[in-house]
Amino acid sequence: MNQSPSTETPAPGVVSDRSSAPKEFLAVRDLKVHFPTDDGLVKSVNGLSFNLERGKTLGIVGESGSGKSVTSLAILGLHRAGHSRSKPQISGEVWLDGKELISSSAEEVRRLRGQKMAMIFQDPLSAMHPYYTVGQQIVEAYRIHNQVTKQAARKHAVELLDRVGIPQPDRRVNAYPHEFSGGMRQRAMIAMALANNPELLIADEPTTALDVTVQAQILDLIRDLQKEFGSAVIMITHDLGVVAELADDLLVMYGGRCIERGSAEKVFYEPQHPYTWGLLGSMPRIDRERTDRLVPVKGSPPSLINVPPGCAFHPRCPYAELTDGASSTVVPELQDVGGGHFAACHLRTADRERIWTEEIAPKL
């Protein structure tokens, strides 16, 4: 496994010097995405920072409502539309290959979208246009960024469908999305995302609602295509099992913030946050005999309008009483716990090690 980049997370509110771009291919700095509503301000992403290198895969995991998909849409610049009253408030920095995207115009980001960066959406049936054939949509995505004839673009679409494993691509290119099965639609969505060989590929829950055999095929496909194109990949999921073999690094989100980040090996085998322990405990295992039932994380995710004070996880944390009240009053900052592994937790190191060794690890 590869270690997470050692760049420190900036303190909240600190904006780095825009005159010097980071050396990482993708660098997100103190990203905040807030949505004004009649009920209050929804803080969907509230100070997120991470790096991603070319050819590497970052897994972003967390429960529904933790801010994963909002993060991906912010990177792609897809939050810009909307009326002035409901328009999201976006701040921070997103650097892609030396280009800062948050401060760029909508037109500049649109030119990069599809060519430099692309996304595999969670539900391809709703993401693809029902009135156009799959081939027409791939052709359009390709011709926007390439001055080629329709015939050349159609040939490219057939090649892409063949590459992602769709049988009879020369015939299927004329089919509509509703004529494809769930797995085939997902493959077609991947073909569309790869039409221009993007250097950054974001996969948002790419295996949701697919059976396990198709899930494995889709993940293998993404891994093979990444090797072929050398793309950086962000894999967004609520299922740790999906990223167990795919991700080089993991970022765990909760309540719009990163609460743990590190290499996949560190996060899986030496997790430092009670929420990560809960995610691991609720993941089914088939490589060993299990006598106990899966233990879900108790409670519900917090409201992003009224995020609990202090550590957002403290109302659900069984170890909050060990922090002398800090969990309910002080927001924990990400701290380097060794080897580029970061965690935002008020528990003392000795307590975390004892709980993990004596209580959590033996049950996994």
N, C-alpha and C positions, 0 to 999 in steps of 0.2 A: 504494500500500500504506500501511497505517497503522502508525505506530511502536508498539512495545511500551510499555506503561505504564512510567514511569520509576521506580516504587517500588522501592527496593532490597530485595534478598532478606535477611531477617533472618539473623543468625548462628545456627548450629546451637545448639539448646537455649534460645534466647531467645524468650520468649513475650511478645507485644505486649499492651498494655493492653486488656482485654476491655470496658472501660467505654466505649470509643469505637470505633464500627464504621467500617471503611474506606469510602471514597466509591465504590469500584468495586462493580459489581453482584455479582460473584463474586470473592472474595479467599481464596486458600489460603495459609496461613502455617505453615511448618515442619511439614508433615504427615508423620507417621510411621505406618506400618502394619506391624507385626511379628507373625509367626505362630509360636507355640511348637510344635515337633515333637519326636519322639523323637530325631531327628538333630541338633537344635539350633534356634536362633532364625532363622527366615527373615525377613530384612529386605527385604520386597517394595517398600516405599516408605520412604526413609530421609532425610527432611528436604527436602520439596518445597514450593516457594513459587511462586505466579503469580497474576496478576490477569486478569479478563475483563470487558469492558464490554458493555452491552446492544447488541444488533444486530451484534456482532462474532463472528468465528469464530476459535477457537484450535485449531490442529492439534498433537496430541501424537504424536510419532513415535518409533520405536525398535524393536529386535528383540523377538521373543517373549521374555517373561520379564524385561523391563526395568521393569515396574511400571505400565504404562499402564492396564490394565483394573482393577487393584487400586485405583488412584487414583480412577477413576470410581465404583466401587462404594462407596468410602469417602465420597465427596461425597454419594451418595444414601442413605447410612446402611444399606447392605445387608451390612455385616460384623458386625453386632451379635449375630447368632444364634450358637449353638454352646455346647458344654459349657465349663465354667470352665477345664478343663485346656487345651483347644484354642482358646479364645476369643481372637481377635486383640487385640493391644495397640495401641491407637490413641491418638495424641497430636497436638498442634498445634491449629490453628484452621481452620475452613471457614466463611467468612461469605457468606451468600446474602441479598442485598438487606437488609443490616443485621441479619440473624439469624445467630447463631453456632450451627452444627449439631452439632459434636462434643460440646459440653457440654449439648445439648438432650436431652430424653427421647426414647425410641424412638417414643412416640405423637406427639410434636410433629413429628418428622421424617417419620413416616408420613403425617401430614396434608398436609405440603408435597409429598411424593413423588406424582407424577401430576398435581398441580395447578400447583405452582410450578416443579417440575423433573421431567423425564422422560428415559427412556433408550431408545434403539434398540439392542437386543442383537445380538450377533454372529451367533447362530444362531436365527432366529425359530421354526424347527421345534421346538426344545427349549424355547424361552422361552414359546411359546404352549401352552395346555392342549389335548391331543389329543382330549378328550372333549366339548369345547364348541365350538360354531360360532364363526367369526371374529366374527360380529355380536354374539353373546352376550358375548364377552370385551370388545369395545369398549363395549357397553352397560354392563357392570359397572364398567369403568374410569370411565365418565362419571357414572353414578349415585352412585358413592361420594362424589363431591364436589359433586353438584348434585341438588337436590330436584325431580326431574322424573318423569313417568310412564314406564313401559316403552315405550309407543308413541312418546313424544317422543324418548326416548333411542335407539330403533331408527331413527327418522328421521334423527337426528344421525349415527348410525353409517353409514347409507347415504350421506349427504352427504360424510362423511369418506372413505369408500372411493372415491367418485366424484372427490373432490378429489385423491387420490393416484394417480389414473389407472387404477383397476381397472375393466374393462369390465363392463357389466350389474350395477352395484352392488346394485340391488334384489334380484337373484337370488343374487349371490355372497355377500351378507351371511349367507345360510343355509348356506354351505359350511364344511367343516371344514379346518383348516390343511393336512392331508395332501392335500387336493384342489387346493391351489394350487401353482403352480410356484415355484421358488426366488425369482425376482424379484417375483412376486405376493405371496408370504409376506412379503418384506421391505417391500413397500408397505403390506401390512396391519399390520405391526408399526409402521410410521411413523404410520399412521392411529390406532392405539391410543395411541401416545406423544403424539399431538397432540390427543387427545380433549378435554383441558381447557385447550388453548392455553397450554402451559407457557412460562415466561419463560426457562428454561434447558433446552436439549436436548443430551443427550450421545449421540453416535453411536459405538458401539464396533465398529470394523471392519464398517461397514454394507454393504460391497460384496464381502466375502470369499466365494469360491466362486461368484460370479456372472460371466457372460461380459462382455466389455468393453463391448458395446453396452448391456447392462442396467446395468452399473456407471455408465456415463455418464448414463443416465436417472435412476438413484437419486440421484446427486450433483446433477443439475440440479433434481430434485424438492426435495431438502433446501435448496438455495439459494433456490428460488422461495418455499418455505414460510417460510423465515427472513425474507425480505423482507416477506411478507404479515403475519406475526405479530410481527416485530421481536424474535425470540428471540436470546439469546446461545447460541452453538453450540460444543461441544467435539467435534472430530473426532479419534478415536483410530484410528491405523493404523500398520502397519509399512511402508507404501508411500508414499514421498514424492510419487509421481505423483498419488495420490488427492487430496492437499491442495494441489497446486501452484497450482490456479486458485481454490480454495475458501477457503483460510485467509487471514486478515489477519495473524496472528502464528503463529509456530512455536515449539514447545518440544521439544527433543530429550532423550530419557531414556536412561540407561544405568546398569545396576546399581542401580536404585531411586532414582537421583538425576537432577536436571536438569544436563546438561553444556553445553547451549547454548540460548539463548532470545532471540528478537528478532522483528522484522517478517519476514514471509515473504520479502520482497525482500532483506533483509539476509542471512538465513540461506541463501537459494538462491544469491545472487550474491557474497556476501562471507563465506562460512562461516569460522569461527575454530577449530573443533575437529577433530582428525584423524578422530574417529569420524563426524562429519558429512560430511567429505570421502569417507569410505568408503561411506556411504549414497548420496551423490550419484553416486559412481563405479559403483555397482552398479545404478543406475536406467537402464533402456533409454531411448534417445532415438530418435524417428522424424523429428525436424525437421532432421536433418543426416546426411550419410553417415558411417558409422562403420567403420573398418578393423580396429580391435582388438576383442577379446572383452571382455565385461563383466568387471570385476575385483571379486570378492566381498571382503568384509571378512574377512581371515584369522583363523583361530581360532574359538573358541566363546564365547558369552556367559558371564559368571562365575556361579559358584554364589552364590546369595543367602544361603546359610548361612555360607560361607567367602569373603566378598568380598575380593579382593586388597588388600593394604595400599596406602596412597597413592592414586593415581589408579586406579580400578577398570579402566580401559581399558589400563593400561600393558603388560600381558602381550601385547596384540595390537597395540600402537602401534609403527609402524616408526620413530618419531622419539623414542622414550623416552630414547635415549642422549644426546640434546641437552639434557636438563634437569639434568645434573650430579647424577643420583641422586634428585632430588626426586620424580619420578613414582612411585617405588616406596616412598617413605617418608612423603610429605605429601599429605593429601587436598586437592586444589585447590578453592578457593572461587570462586563465580561473580564475575567481575570485569566491570565495564562497559567494553566496548572501543569505545564511541562510539555515540551516537544511540539509546540504549536497547537496545543489543545486548550481551548478556552471554555469557561463555564461561568454563568452568572448565578451564583448561589451564595447565600449567607452562611451555610453550614461550614463549620471548621473542617480543614483538610482531614484531620484525624477522625472526625465523626463520619465524614463521607467514606473514608477508607474502611472504617469499621462496619458501617451499615452495608456497604456493597459486599464486603467479604463475608460477613456473618449472616446477613438477612436476605440480600437480593440475589447474589450470584448463585448460591446453592439451589435456588428455586427455578432458575432459568434452564 
